[in-house]
């Protein structure tokens, strides 16, 4: 009987960990969409995934090159670079 309870508790704990990881991932994607100026409901297309990866790479490079610059400023510069390259739509929806 106790072994069944322990197995059930472990299963519940594992489910909770997976749920939290999924939620955290979803929140990160939503913040990234907002930073890119894309719709929060935008589908994960190949182009969107490529823009996400390029944005993350550009933000990382800017962070290493200019460590004293704020995260918001780095993201604004990364958005401008991607817009200039035509990889994300132009617009002022995300500041």
Secondary structure, DSSP 8 states (H G I E B T S, - for coil): -HHHHHHHHHHHHHHHHHHHHHHHHHHHHHHHHHHHT--TT----HHHHHHHHHHHHHHHHHHHH-TTS-HHHHHHHHHHHHHHTTSS---SS--
